[in-house]
Amino acid sequence: MKKVLIAISGGVDSSVCALLLQKQGFEVLGAYMRLGKNYEKSERAARSVCRDLGIKFYPINLSSKFKREVIDYFISSYKAGITPNPCVRCNYLIKFKELLRIKNELKTDFLATGHYARIIKQGNNFNLFRGKDKSKDQSYFLYNLKQEWLKEILFPLGDLTKEEVKKQAKKINLPSLNFESQDICFLVKEGNITPHNEYLKKYLKKNLGPIMTLGKKIIGEHQGLYFYTKGQRRGIEIGGTGPYYAADKDYKNNILYVVKNPDDLALYNDKFLIEGANWLDAKIKFPFKAEVVIRYRHEAAECEIFNEKNKQYQVKLKQAERAITPGQSAVFYQGEKVLGGGIIV
């Protein structure tokens, strides 16, 4: 009997994941990640699931590392003028790197999670693919996984839809929380989502400056450039003549430039650079053509990737895309297969 450590959150996805692994004949151990405050309800649910399924429950305290590597990174990135994706970083450093370490300590054969993605062995490689349920596919967040990790990871929900998962849970009345995972978990408290800017205002001081049109006309005052992302409408509070959209930021002079048309050409680019790239397919040769997703749930766009100097790569798009944002992840696909990705700079 093979042993598998599963990341158990108390939600329906990880609960059904544990159930399916038991049905496949695995000895299942449940690891609950303690990431900080406001998680007591989910820990109780995770314990209940493990108790009902007869699974050993291991609470793992990762709150300090989560704060340092994910929350502090989120705040410092905005302060530096970029828009981060903390979930990509969390998946790499917390959900997989840390839990694979725990997996080895507990001497289990595999680590399993409730991600909607698939791992398929092709020759000597284990490759990452989109999940069957396109509306729930989470492969975008996983491009940083290492090739040597993939052979130790299981995604039992990869070939299922969300509706099929819910039916499995209902069939045996699993005591899981009936909630959907939020993109940024630390912004959620008691079911309510705190807007990014409201959260950031607790840590970043106001730094007032002029809001200008591209024609250099001052039309208002911004609260601090780090509160605005290219293409953003919310938070640009100019009464009467709006709405306006963030088009550019001049940090030297503390100016926020805006446009009135949501499809203004100033919001579009047809090329960008990435750094910190991870390539899952060892056979990649540059340049190569692929499809790129520039933010989670964004439609894939045709592109070509060129190997630049200093570990940077240039991405040229077939058609210009709106609001390509530094700090976000660009993830590359060939059909359903994930080739890799990097951070937009």
C-alpha positions in Angstrom: 0.0 0.0 0.0 1.5 3.3 -1.1 1.3 6.3 1.3 0.2 9.8 0.3 0.3 13.1 2.2 -2.6 15.3 1.1 -3.0 19.0 1.7 -6.3 19.1 3.5 -8.0 22.5 3.8 -11.5 21.7 5.0 -13.0 22.6 1.7 -14.9 20.3 -0.7 -12.1 19.9 -3.2 -9.4 18.6 -0.8 -12.0 16.5 1.0 -13.1 14.7 -2.2 -9.4 14.4 -3.1 -8.8 12.4 0.1 -11.8 10.2 -0.5 -10.7 9.4 -4.1 -7.2 8.4 -2.9 -8.6 6.1 -0.3 -10.8 4.5 -3.0 -7.7 4.0 -5.1 -6.0 2.0 -2.2 -3.7 4.6 -0.8 -2.9 5.1 2.9 -3.8 8.7 3.3 -2.3 11.3 5.8 -3.8 14.8 6.0 -1.6 17.9 6.4 -3.4 21.1 7.4 -1.4 24.3 6.8 -1.7 26.8 9.6 -1.1 30.1 7.8 -2.2 32.6 10.5 -5.4 34.0 12.1 -8.9 33.6 10.9 -8.5 29.9 9.8 -10.0 28.2 12.9 -13.2 27.3 11.1 -11.4 25.6 8.2 -9.1 23.7 10.6 -12.1 22.3 12.4 -13.6 21.2 9.1 -10.4 19.6 8.0 -10.2 17.7 11.3 -13.8 16.5 10.9 -13.1 15.2 7.3 -10.0 13.3 8.5 -11.9 11.9 11.4 -14.8 10.7 9.2 -12.4 9.2 6.7 -10.1 7.6 9.3 -7.1 9.7 8.2 -4.3 10.8 10.5 -4.3 14.6 10.9 -1.1 16.6 10.9 -1.5 20.4 11.6 1.7 22.1 10.2 2.5 25.6 11.4 3.6 27.6 8.4 2.3 31.0 9.6 5.7 32.8 10.0 6.9 31.6 6.6 3.6 32.4 5.0 3.7 36.0 6.4 7.3 36.5 5.3 7.2 34.9 1.9 3.7 35.7 0.8 2.0 38.6 2.7 5.2 40.7 3.1 6.1 40.0 -0.5 2.6 41.2 -1.5 3.0 44.5 0.4 6.6 45.2 -0.7 5.8 44.5 -4.3 3.1 47.1 -4.4 5.4 49.5 -2.6 8.0 48.9 -5.3 5.4 49.7 -8.0 4.6 46.2 -9.3 1.4 44.2 -9.1 2.3 40.7 -7.6 0.5 37.4 -7.8 0.9 36.0 -4.3 -0.9 32.8 -5.1 1.8 31.8 -7.6 4.5 32.4 -4.9 2.4 30.6 -2.2 1.9 27.5 -4.4 5.7 27.3 -5.0 7.1 28.1 -1.6 4.4 26.9 0.8 2.0 24.4 -0.8 4.6 22.4 -2.6 8.1 23.2 -1.4 7.2 23.0 2.3 4.7 20.1 2.0 7.2 18.0 -0.1 9.6 18.5 2.8 7.0 17.3 5.2 6.2 14.4 2.8 9.8 13.3 3.0 9.9 13.6 6.8 6.8 11.4 7.1 8.2 9.0 4.5 5.2 9.0 2.3 5.4 8.1 -1.4 3.4 11.1 -2.8 2.0 14.5 -2.1 -1.5 15.2 -3.3 -3.5 18.4 -3.5 -7.0 19.4 -4.8 -5.7 21.5 -7.7 -7.6 21.3 -11.0 -4.6 20.3 -13.1 -3.1 17.2 -14.6 0.3 15.5 -14.6 1.0 13.2 -17.5 4.1 11.1 -18.0 5.5 11.4 -21.6 8.7 9.5 -22.2 11.0 10.3 -19.3 9.3 13.6 -18.5 6.3 14.3 -16.2 4.4 17.2 -17.9 1.8 19.6 -16.5 -1.5 20.0 -18.3 -4.6 22.1 -17.8 -7.4 20.5 -15.7 -10.4 19.0 -17.5 -12.8 21.7 -16.0 -11.6 24.8 -17.9 -13.6 27.1 -15.6 -11.6 25.8 -12.6 -8.2 25.1 -14.2 -5.4 26.1 -11.9 -2.4 25.1 -14.0 -1.6 28.9 -14.3 -0.4 28.9 -10.6 1.8 25.9 -11.0 4.3 26.7 -13.7 7.0 27.1 -11.1 6.9 23.4 -10.1 10.1 21.5 -10.7 10.4 18.5 -13.1 11.7 16.4 -10.2 8.7 17.4 -8.1 6.1 16.3 -10.6 6.8 12.6 -10.3 6.0 12.9 -6.6 2.8 14.9 -7.0 -0.8 13.7 -7.5 -3.8 15.8 -8.7 -6.8 13.5 -8.3 -9.3 16.2 -9.4 -7.5 16.9 -12.7 -9.9 14.8 -14.8 -13.0 15.9 -13.0 -15.3 18.9 -13.2 -16.4 20.9 -10.2 -19.9 19.5 -10.5 -18.6 15.9 -10.4 -16.6 16.8 -7.3 -19.6 18.2 -5.5 -21.7 15.1 -6.4 -18.9 12.9 -4.8 -19.0 14.9 -1.6 -22.8 14.9 -1.4 -23.0 11.1 -2.0 -21.4 10.3 1.4 -22.2 13.6 3.1 -18.6 14.7 3.7 -18.4 17.3 6.5 -16.4 19.8 4.5 -16.9 23.5 4.3 -18.9 24.4 1.2 -16.7 27.3 0.1 -14.9 28.3 -3.1 -11.1 29.0 -2.7 -10.4 32.7 -2.9 -7.5 33.9 -5.1 -5.9 35.7 -2.2 -6.9 34.0 1.0 -5.4 36.5 3.5 -7.8 39.2 2.1 -10.8 37.1 3.2 -12.2 37.4 6.7 -15.5 35.8 7.7 -16.5 35.4 4.1 -15.9 39.0 3.2 -13.2 40.1 0.8 -11.2 43.2 1.6 -10.4 45.2 -1.5 -6.6 45.3 -2.3 -6.4 49.1 -1.7 -8.1 48.9 1.6 -5.7 46.2 2.8 -2.7 48.0 1.5 -3.6 51.3 3.2 -2.9 49.6 6.5 0.7 49.2 5.5 1.5 51.9 2.9 1.2 55.6 3.7 -0.5 58.0 1.3 1.8 59.7 -1.1 -0.5 62.3 -2.9 0.3 63.4 -6.4 -1.4 64.7 -9.5 -3.6 62.7 -11.9 -3.0 63.8 -15.4 -4.3 63.0 -18.9 -1.8 62.0 -21.5 -2.1 65.6 -22.7 -0.6 66.8 -19.4 -3.8 68.2 -18.0 -4.2 67.9 -14.3 -7.7 66.5 -13.5 -7.4 65.2 -9.9 -5.2 63.8 -7.1 -4.1 60.3 -6.5 -3.4 58.6 -3.1 -0.1 57.0 -4.0 1.1 55.4 -7.2 1.4 51.9 -5.6 -2.4 51.8 -5.2 -2.9 51.7 -9.0 -2.4 49.1 -11.7 -2.4 49.6 -15.4 -5.9 49.4 -16.8 -7.5 49.9 -13.4 -10.7 51.9 -13.0 -11.6 51.5 -9.4 -10.0 54.0 -7.0 -9.6 56.8 -9.6 -12.1 59.0 -8.0 -12.7 62.0 -10.3 -16.2 63.2 -10.1 -18.3 64.3 -13.1 -16.1 63.5 -16.0 -15.1 59.9 -15.4 -14.6 57.1 -15.4 -10.9 57.0 -16.1 -8.4 54.2 -16.4 -4.7 54.1 -15.2 -2.5 54.2 -18.3 1.0 55.0 -16.9 2.9 55.9 -13.7 5.8 58.4 -13.5 7.5 57.6 -10.2 10.2 60.3 -10.6 7.5 63.0 -10.6 4.8 61.1 -8.7 2.3 61.4 -11.6 -0.6 59.0 -12.5 -1.5 59.2 -16.1 -5.1 58.2 -17.1 -7.2 57.8 -20.2 -11.0 58.0 -20.5 -11.4 55.3 -23.2 -11.1 51.7 -21.8 -9.8 50.6 -25.2 -7.3 53.5 -25.6 -4.1 52.3 -27.4 -2.1 53.5 -24.4 -3.4 50.5 -22.5 -2.1 48.0 -25.0 1.3 46.5 -25.8 2.5 43.9 -28.2 5.7 42.8 -26.5 7.1 42.5 -22.9 9.9 40.9 -21.0 9.8 38.2 -18.3 12.4 37.1 -15.7 12.7 34.4 -13.1 11.5 31.9 -15.8 10.9 28.2 -15.1 10.7 25.8 -18.1 9.0 22.5 -17.5 9.7 21.2 -20.9 13.5 20.4 -21.2 13.3 20.2 -25.0 12.4 23.8 -25.5 14.6 25.6 -28.1 14.5 29.4 -28.6 12.8 31.1 -30.2 9.6 29.2 -30.1 5.9 29.8 -30.7 3.2 29.2 -28.0 0.2 30.8 -26.3 0.6 33.0 -23.3 -1.8 33.7 -20.4 -0.8 37.1 -18.9 -3.1 36.9 -15.8 -5.3 34.2 -14.2 -8.4 33.4 -16.3 -7.2 35.6 -19.1 -7.7 34.2 -22.6 -4.5 32.7 -24.1 -2.8 34.8 -26.8 -0.5 33.7 -29.6 3.1 34.7 -29.1 6.8 34.0 -29.8 9.4 33.8 -27.1 13.0 34.8 -27.6 16.0 34.1 -25.3 17.4 37.5 -24.2 20.5 38.2 -22.1 20.7 38.3 -18.2 18.1 35.5 -17.9 15.3 37.6 -19.4 13.1 36.5 -22.2 11.3 38.7 -24.7 7.7 37.8 -25.6 6.2 39.2 -28.9 2.5 38.9 -29.2 0.7 38.3 -32.5 -1.9 40.9 -31.4 -1.5 43.6 -28.7 -3.0 42.8 -25.3 -4.6 45.2 -22.8 -3.0 46.0 -19.4 0.1 43.8 -19.5 1.1 44.3 -15.9 4.6 44.1 -14.3 4.6 41.6 -11.4 2.0 39.3 -12.8 3.0 35.9 -14.2 3.0 35.1 -17.9 2.4 31.4 -18.4 3.1 29.6 -21.7 1.0 26.8 -23.2 1.0 24.6 -26.2 -2.6 23.5 -26.3 -3.3 21.9 -22.9 0.4 21.5 -22.0 2.2 24.0 -19.7 5.6 24.9 -21.0 6.6 27.2 -18.2 6.4 30.8 -17.3 8.0 33.8 -15.6 7.3 37.2 -14.0 6.5 40.2 -16.3 9.0 43.0 -15.9 
